[in-house]
Amino acid sequence: MLKTREVRNEIVKYINDSGVGFTNWHVGTASHPHTSLFTEINIDKDSFWIYKDAGSKELAQSVVKFMIDTYGTIGDTGNEDETCHFVYAYAITQENKD
């Protein structure tokens, strides 16, 4: 479980340091977070974003659930692909709102 705690702590610290409130962040899981962030979601590389390898789909989903339940971030844990062991987070802006 240490890995999960480390990933959680690094993401929480990054969000705190950004100055953007937790409720203005989206958190999710991906197998290829760089592609998810910069190609699919089209995040600006100069904006606030982070991703970390949680080691497994289950651990990644538990980090996302923790962030949603504890800090009120937006996101979901529904990705069932076993290769989705990365947790990503990005600050929501006008340009990347769903």
DRENTORKOL-3810 file (N, C-alpha, C; in nm, 4 decimals):
REM DRENTORKOL-3810
@n.u->0.0811; n.v->-0.1212; n.w->0.0000; ca.u->0.0000; ca.v->0.0000; ca.w->0.0000; c.u->0.0847; c.v->0.1267; c.w->0.0000
@n.u->0.2133; n.v->0.1130; n.w->0.0296; ca.u->0.3002; ca.v->0.2309; ca.w->0.0318; c.u->0.2988; c.v->0.3008; c.w->-0.1023
@n.u->0.2966; n.v->0.2262; n.w->-0.2121; ca.u->0.2956; ca.v->0.2856; ca.w->-0.3458; c.u->0.1726; c.v->0.3759; c.w->-0.3628
@n.u->0.0572; n.v->0.3290; n.w->-0.3220; ca.u->-0.0657; ca.v->0.4071; ca.w->-0.3333; c.u->-0.0541; c.v->0.5371; c.w->-0.2552
@n.u->-0.0043; n.v->0.5290; n.w->-0.1352; ca.u->0.0110; ca.v->0.6477; ca.w->-0.0500; c.u->0.1093; c.v->0.7469; c.w->-0.1132
@n.u->0.2187; n.v->0.6958; n.w->-0.1685; ca.u->0.3174; ca.v->0.7836; ca.w->-0.2336; c.u->0.2563; c.v->0.8567; c.w->-0.3527
@n.u->0.1833; n.v->0.7837; n.w->-0.4363; ca.u->0.1200; ca.v->0.8443; ca.w->-0.5533; c.u->0.0191; c.v->0.9499; c.w->-0.5082
@n.u->-0.0647; n.v->0.9147; n.w->-0.4122; ca.u->-0.1633; ca.v->1.0103; ca.w->-0.3581; c.u->-0.0946; c.v->1.1355; c.w->-0.3077
@n.u->0.0088; n.v->1.1173; n.w->-0.2259; ca.u->0.0773; ca.v->1.2317; ca.w->-0.1660; c.u->0.1417; c.v->1.3217; c.w->-0.2702
@n.u->0.2026; n.v->1.2622; n.w->-0.3727; ca.u->0.2658; ca.v->1.3424; ca.w->-0.4775; c.u->0.1624; c.v->1.4232; c.w->-0.5557
@n.u->0.0483; n.v->1.3622; n.w->-0.5856; ca.u->-0.0560; ca.v->1.4336; ca.w->-0.6587; c.u->-0.1169; c.v->1.5433; c.w->-0.5714
@n.u->-0.1452; n.v->1.5136; n.w->-0.4461; ca.u->-0.2006; ca.v->1.6144; ca.w->-0.3545; c.u->-0.1035; c.v->1.7313; c.w->-0.3399
@n.u->0.0241; n.v->1.7031; n.w->-0.3231; ca.u->0.1233; ca.v->1.8104; ca.w->-0.3098; c.u->0.1280; c.v->1.8956; c.w->-0.4360
@n.u->0.1274; n.v->1.8318; n.w->-0.5527; ca.u->0.1324; ca.v->1.9055; ca.w->-0.6787; c.u->0.0114; c.v->1.9987; c.w->-0.6913
@n.u->-0.1073; n.v->1.9457; n.w->-0.6599; ca.u->-0.2285; ca.v->2.0276; ca.w->-0.6691; c.u->-0.2223; c.v->2.1424; c.w->-0.5689
@n.u->-0.1817; n.v->2.1139; n.w->-0.4457; ca.u->-0.1673; ca.v->2.2209; ca.w->-0.3456; c.u->-0.0713; c.v->2.3282; c.w->-0.3941
@n.u->0.0420; n.v->2.2867; n.w->-0.4465; ca.u->0.1438; ca.v->2.3810; ca.w->-0.4921; c.u->0.0972; c.v->2.4627; c.w->-0.6125
@n.u->0.0019; n.v->2.4097; n.w->-0.6909; ca.u->-0.0460; ca.v->2.4801; ca.w->-0.8104; c.u->-0.1274; c.v->2.6040; c.w->-0.7759
@n.u->-0.1917; n.v->2.6011; n.w->-0.6595; ca.u->-0.2789; ca.v->2.7119; ca.w->-0.6220; c.u->-0.4185; c.v->2.7023; c.w->-0.6823
@n.u->-0.4427; n.v->2.5995; n.w->-0.7640; ca.u->-0.5743; ca.v->2.5770; ca.w->-0.8231; c.u->-0.6519; c.v->2.4863; c.w->-0.7283
@n.u->-0.7716; n.v->2.5258; n.w->-0.6895; ca.u->-0.8506; ca.v->2.4476; ca.w->-0.5953; c.u->-0.8782; c.v->2.3059; c.w->-0.6430
@n.u->-0.8861; n.v->2.2130; n.w->-0.5504; ca.u->-0.9065; ca.v->2.0713; ca.w->-0.5831; c.u->-1.0318; c.v->2.0479; c.w->-0.6671
@n.u->-1.1362; n.v->2.1248; n.w->-0.6445; ca.u->-1.2598; ca.v->2.1026; ca.w->-0.7197; c.u->-1.2470; c.v->2.1458; c.w->-0.8656
@n.u->-1.1362; n.v->2.2077; n.w->-0.9013; ca.u->-1.1096; ca.v->2.2465; ca.w->-1.0398; c.u->-1.0073; c.v->2.1545; c.w->-1.1061
@n.u->-0.9995; n.v->2.0323; n.w->-1.0567; ca.u->-0.9077; ca.v->1.9327; ca.w->-1.1130; c.u->-0.9859; c.v->1.8102; c.w->-1.1573
@n.u->-0.9400; n.v->1.7488; n.w->-1.2643; ca.u->-0.9948; ca.v->1.6220; ca.w->-1.3114; c.u->-0.8872; c.v->1.5158; c.w->-1.2883
@n.u->-0.9285; n.v->1.4018; n.w->-1.2332; ca.u->-0.8364; ca.v->1.2920; ca.w->-1.2042; c.u->-0.8911; c.v->1.1663; c.w->-1.2705
@n.u->-0.8029; n.v->1.0884; n.w->-1.3329; ca.u->-0.8458; ca.v->0.9661; ca.w->-1.3985; c.u->-0.7330; c.v->0.8667; c.w->-1.4116
@n.u->-0.7619; n.v->0.7566; n.w->-1.4803; ca.u->-0.6620; ca.v->0.6526; ca.w->-1.5032; c.u->-0.6401; c.v->0.6367; c.w->-1.6532
@n.u->-0.5215; n.v->0.5900; n.w->-1.6885; ca.u->-0.4883; ca.v->0.5696; ca.w->-1.8297; c.u->-0.3748; c.v->0.4693; c.w->-1.8421
@n.u->-0.3671; n.v->0.4061; n.w->-1.9569; ca.u->-0.2531; ca.v->0.3192; ca.w->-1.9848; c.u->-0.1411; c.v->0.3990; c.w->-2.0509
@n.u->-0.1779; n.v->0.5035; n.w->-2.1212; ca.u->-0.0821; ca.v->0.5922; ca.w->-2.1878; c.u->-0.1175; c.v->0.7362; c.w->-2.1507
@n.u->-0.0784; n.v->0.7816; n.w->-2.0314; ca.u->-0.1232; ca.v->0.9121; ca.w->-1.9825; c.u->-0.0793; c.v->1.0290; c.w->-2.0695
@n.u->0.0380; n.v->1.0202; n.w->-2.1287; ca.u->0.0853; ca.v->1.1299; ca.w->-2.2139; c.u->-0.0101; c.v->1.1471; c.w->-2.3326
@n.u->-0.0479; n.v->1.0381; n.w->-2.3951; ca.u->-0.1431; ca.v->1.0427; ca.w->-2.5063; c.u->-0.2797; c.v->1.0912; c.w->-2.4586
@n.u->-0.3243; n.v->1.0405; n.w->-2.3454; ca.u->-0.4542; ca.v->1.0824; ca.w->-2.2917; c.u->-0.4577; c.v->1.2325; c.w->-2.2664
@n.u->-0.3539; n.v->1.2835; n.w->-2.2006; ca.u->-0.3522; ca.v->1.4257; ca.w->-2.1660; c.u->-0.3360; c.v->1.5167; c.w->-2.2869
@n.u->-0.2395; n.v->1.4868; n.w->-2.3715; ca.u->-0.2006; ca.v->1.5832; ca.w->-2.4742; c.u->-0.2620; c.v->1.5602; c.w->-2.6112
@n.u->-0.3137; n.v->1.4398; n.w->-2.6368; ca.u->-0.3769; ca.v->1.4130; ca.w->-2.7654; c.u->-0.5285; c.v->1.4046; c.w->-2.7509
@n.u->-0.5749; n.v->1.3225; n.w->-2.6568; ca.u->-0.7189; ca.v->1.3018; ca.w->-2.6421; c.u->-0.7878; c.v->1.4193; c.w->-2.5724
@n.u->-0.7322; n.v->1.4656; n.w->-2.4617; ca.u->-0.7929; ca.v->1.5760; ca.w->-2.3865; c.u->-0.7421; c.v->1.7104; c.w->-2.4366
@n.u->-0.6260; n.v->1.7108; n.w->-2.4968; ca.u->-0.5650; ca.v->1.8303; ca.w->-2.5540; c.u->-0.5255; c.v->1.9335; c.w->-2.4479
@n.u->-0.4580; n.v->1.8856; n.w->-2.3442; ca.u->-0.4087; ca.v->1.9728; ca.w->-2.2375; c.u->-0.2904; c.v->2.0544; c.w->-2.2899
@n.u->-0.2849; n.v->2.1796; n.w->-2.2531; ca.u->-0.1704; ca.v->2.2653; ca.w->-2.2863; c.u->-0.0533; c.v->2.2188; c.w->-2.2000
@n.u->0.0608; n.v->2.1911; n.w->-2.2610; ca.u->0.1766; ca.v->2.1413; ca.w->-2.1865; c.u->0.2277; c.v->2.2418; c.w->-2.0832
@n.u->0.1916; n.v->2.3686; n.w->-2.0983; ca.u->0.2330; ca.v->2.4711; ca.w->-2.0029; c.u->0.1340; c.v->2.4882; c.w->-1.8884
@n.u->0.0246; n.v->2.4117; n.w->-1.8907; ca.u->-0.0738; ca.v->2.4213; ca.w->-1.7828; c.u->-0.0359; c.v->2.3247; c.w->-1.6700
@n.u->-0.1217; n.v->2.3140; n.w->-1.5717; ca.u->-0.0966; ca.v->2.2243; ca.w->-1.4591; c.u->-0.1467; c.v->2.0844; c.w->-1.4911
@n.u->-0.0579; n.v->1.9864; n.w->-1.4851; ca.u->-0.0907; ca.v->1.8463; ca.w->-1.5076; c.u->0.0166; c.v->1.7605; c.w->-1.4405
@n.u->-0.0231; n.v->1.6377; n.w->-1.4119; ca.u->0.0693; ca.v->1.5430; ca.w->-1.3503; c.u->0.0187; c.v->1.4024; c.w->-1.3802
@n.u->0.1110; n.v->1.3072; n.w->-1.3880; ca.u->0.0702; ca.v->1.1671; ca.w->-1.3895; c.u->0.1752; c.v->1.0838; c.w->-1.3169
@n.u->0.1274; n.v->0.9760; n.w->-1.2567; ca.u->0.2127; ca.v->0.8861; ca.w->-1.1787; c.u->0.1708; c.v->0.7422; c.w->-1.2036
@n.u->0.2669; n.v->0.6522; n.w->-1.2014; ca.u->0.2408; ca.v->0.5096; ca.w->-1.2167; c.u->0.2051; c.v->0.4511; c.w->-1.0806
@n.u->0.0821; n.v->0.4015; n.w->-1.0687; ca.u->0.0365; ca.v->0.3424; ca.w->-0.9422; c.u->0.0709; c.v->0.1946; c.w->-0.9332
@n.u->0.1121; n.v->0.1333; n.w->-1.0432; ca.u->0.1544; ca.v->-0.0059; ca.w->-1.0399; c.u->0.0504; c.v->-0.1069; c.w->-1.0842
@n.u->-0.0777; n.v->-0.0748; n.w->-1.0675; ca.u->-0.1850; ca.v->-0.1643; ca.w->-1.1123; c.u->-0.3118; c.v->-0.0828; c.w->-1.1328
@n.u->-0.4040; n.v->-0.1417; n.w->-1.2088; ca.u->-0.5334; ca.v->-0.0771; ca.w->-1.2329; c.u->-0.6061; c.v->-0.0532; c.w->-1.1004
@n.u->-0.6044; n.v->-0.1526; n.w->-1.0130; ca.u->-0.6768; ca.v->-0.1416; ca.w->-0.8858; c.u->-0.6209; c.v->-0.0298; c.w->-0.7986
@n.u->-0.4882; n.v->-0.0207; n.w->-0.7924; ca.u->-0.4275; ca.v->0.0855; ca.w->-0.7110; c.u->-0.4543; c.v->0.2229; c.w->-0.7728
@n.u->-0.4482; n.v->0.2318; n.w->-0.9060; ca.u->-0.4780; ca.v->0.3586; ca.w->-0.9729; c.u->-0.6217; c.v->0.4009; c.w->-0.9447
@n.u->-0.7141; n.v->0.3070; n.w->-0.9541; ca.u->-0.8541; ca.v->0.3382; ca.w->-0.9268; c.u->-0.8752; c.v->0.3810; c.w->-0.7824
@n.u->-0.8010; n.v->0.3202; n.w->-0.6902; ca.u->-0.8164; ca.v->0.3582; ca.w->-0.5492; c.u->-0.7655; c.v->0.4999; c.w->-0.5245
@n.u->-0.6610; n.v->0.5410; n.w->-0.5953; ca.u->-0.6108; ca.v->0.6785; ca.w->-0.5827; c.u->-0.7151; c.v->0.7762; c.w->-0.6355
@n.u->-0.7723; n.v->0.7463; n.w->-0.7520; ca.u->-0.8741; ca.v->0.8346; ca.w->-0.8097; c.u->-0.9942; c.v->0.8450; c.w->-0.7165
@n.u->-1.0413; n.v->0.7320; n.w->-0.6643; ca.u->-1.1552; ca.v->0.7330; ca.w->-0.5712; c.u->-1.1230; c.v->0.8166; c.w->-0.4479
@n.u->-1.0030; n.v->0.8027; n.w->-0.3943; ca.u->-0.9608; ca.v->0.8819; ca.w->-0.2788; c.u->-0.9650; c.v->1.0314; c.w->-0.3113
@n.u->-0.9139; n.v->1.0689; n.w->-0.4275; ca.u->-0.9101; ca.v->1.2111; ca.w->-0.4654; c.u->-1.0515; c.v->1.2681; c.w->-0.4800
@n.u->-1.1413; n.v->1.1893; n.w->-0.5380; ca.u->-1.2801; ca.v->1.2336; ca.w->-0.5542; c.u->-1.3486; c.v->1.2449; c.w->-0.4192
@n.u->-1.3384; n.v->1.1390; n.w->-0.3384; ca.u->-1.4088; ca.v->1.1340; ca.w->-0.2098; c.u->-1.3517; c.v->1.2301; c.w->-0.1061
@n.u->-1.2206; n.v->1.2465; n.w->-0.1045; ca.u->-1.1559; ca.v->1.3258; ca.w->-0.0002; c.u->-1.1421; c.v->1.4729; c.w->-0.0376
@n.u->-1.1094; n.v->1.4997; n.w->-0.1632; ca.u->-1.0775; ca.v->1.6369; ca.w->-0.2041; c.u->-1.1788; c.v->1.6981; c.w->-0.3001
@n.u->-1.2766; n.v->1.6218; n.w->-0.3448; ca.u->-1.3803; ca.v->1.6757; ca.w->-0.4307; c.u->-1.3369; c.v->1.7017; c.w->-0.5742
@n.u->-1.2313; n.v->1.6316; n.w->-0.6187; ca.u->-1.1920; ca.v->1.6459; ca.w->-0.7588; c.u->-1.2990; c.v->1.5843; c.w->-0.8474
@n.u->-1.2923; n.v->1.6150; n.w->-0.9748; ca.u->-1.3810; ca.v->1.5556; ca.w->-1.0736; c.u->-1.3079; c.v->1.4349; c.w->-1.1322
@n.u->-1.3824; n.v->1.3337; n.w->-1.1729; ca.u->-1.3207; ca.v->1.2171; ca.w->-1.2340; c.u->-1.4056; c.v->1.0948; c.w->-1.2124
@n.u->-1.3567; n.v->0.9829; n.w->-1.2632; ca.u->-1.4249; ca.v->0.8569; ca.w->-1.2366; c.u->-1.3242; c.v->0.7427; c.w->-1.2428
@n.u->-1.3619; n.v->0.6331; n.w->-1.1832; ca.u->-1.2738; ca.v->0.5165; ca.w->-1.1746; c.u->-1.3206; c.v->0.4050; c.w->-1.2671
@n.u->-1.4024; n.v->0.4358; n.w->-1.3647; ca.u->-1.4688; ca.v->0.3348; ca.w->-1.4460; c.u->-1.3862; c.v->0.2641; c.w->-1.5496
@n.u->-1.2634; n.v->0.3040; n.w->-1.5759; ca.u->-1.1852; ca.v->0.2403; ca.w->-1.6800; c.u->-1.1509; c.v->0.0975; c.w->-1.6394
@n.u->-1.1953; n.v->0.0015; n.w->-1.7181; ca.u->-1.1763; ca.v->-0.1405; ca.w->-1.6848; c.u->-1.0541; c.v->-0.2032; c.w->-1.7505
@n.u->-0.9828; n.v->-0.1295; n.w->-1.8323; ca.u->-0.8651; ca.v->-0.1819; ca.w->-1.9009; c.u->-0.7561; c.v->-0.2118; c.w->-1.7979
@n.u->-0.7082; n.v->-0.3346; n.w->-1.7962; ca.u->-0.6063; ca.v->-0.3767; ca.w->-1.6992; c.u->-0.4758; c.v->-0.2988; c.w->-1.7117
@n.u->-0.4502; n.v->-0.2399; n.w->-1.8282; ca.u->-0.3250; ca.v->-0.1670; ca.w->-1.8478; c.u->-0.3313; c.v->-0.0229; c.w->-1.7958
@n.u->-0.4462; n.v->0.0186; n.w->-1.7463; ca.u->-0.4632; ca.v->0.1566; ca.w->-1.6972; c.u->-0.4112; c.v->0.1682; c.w->-1.5539
@n.u->-0.2800; n.v->0.1663; n.w->-1.5394; ca.u->-0.2202; ca.v->0.1706; ca.w->-1.4064; c.u->-0.1601; c.v->0.3067; c.w->-1.3739
@n.u->-0.1798; n.v->0.4041; n.w->-1.4618; ca.u->-0.1347; ca.v->0.5407; ca.w->-1.4343; c.u->-0.2515; c.v->0.6243; c.w->-1.3828
@n.u->-0.2210; n.v->0.7142; n.w->-1.2903; ca.u->-0.3169; ca.v->0.8139; ca.w->-1.2444; c.u->-0.2721; c.v->0.9463; c.w->-1.3039
@n.u->-0.3652; n.v->1.0177; n.w->-1.3674; ca.u->-0.3323; ca.v->1.1497; ca.w->-1.4192; c.u->-0.4260; c.v->1.2524; c.w->-1.3571
@n.u->-0.3808; n.v->1.3759; n.w->-1.3538; ca.u->-0.4639; ca.v->1.4855; ca.w->-1.3048; c.u->-0.4292; c.v->1.6101; c.w->-1.3836
@n.u->-0.5294; n.v->1.6900; n.w->-1.4111; ca.u->-0.5053; ca.v->1.8166; ca.w->-1.4786; c.u->-0.6030; c.v->1.9218; c.w->-1.4280
@n.u->-0.5559; n.v->2.0456; n.w->-1.4270; ca.u->-0.6408; ca.v->2.1579; ca.w->-1.3880; c.u->-0.7382; c.v->2.1850; c.w->-1.5016
@n.u->-0.8635; n.v->2.2004; n.w->-1.4680; ca.u->-0.9671; ca.v->2.2255; ca.w->-1.5672; c.u->-0.9650; c.v->2.3740; c.w->-1.6039
@n.u->-0.9614; n.v->2.3997; n.w->-1.7339; ca.u->-0.9653; ca.v->2.5367; ca.w->-1.7849; c.u->-1.0811; c.v->2.5493; c.w->-1.8825
@n.u->-1.1073; n.v->2.6687; n.w->-1.9288; ca.u->-1.2117; ca.v->2.6897; ca.w->-2.0295; c.u->-1.1821; c.v->2.6058; c.w->-2.1546
@n.u->-1.0559; n.v->2.5918; n.w->-2.1896; ca.u->-1.0175; ca.v->2.5211; ca.w->-2.3110; c.u->-1.0376; c.v->2.3709; c.w->-2.3028
@n.u->-1.0299; n.v->2.3113; n.w->-2.1824; ca.u->-1.0396; ca.v->2.1658; ca.w->-2.1739; c.u->-1.1605; c.v->2.1171; c.w->-2.0971
@n.u->-1.2593; n.v->2.2044; n.w->-2.0767; ca.u->-1.3833; ca.v->2.1606; ca.w->-2.0115; c.u->-1.4545; c.v->2.0601; c.w->-2.0998
@n.u->-1.5141; n.v->1.9596; n.w->-2.0368; ca.u->-1.5888; ca.v->1.8563; ca.w->-2.1129; c.u->-1.7074; c.v->1.9150; c.w->-2.1833
END
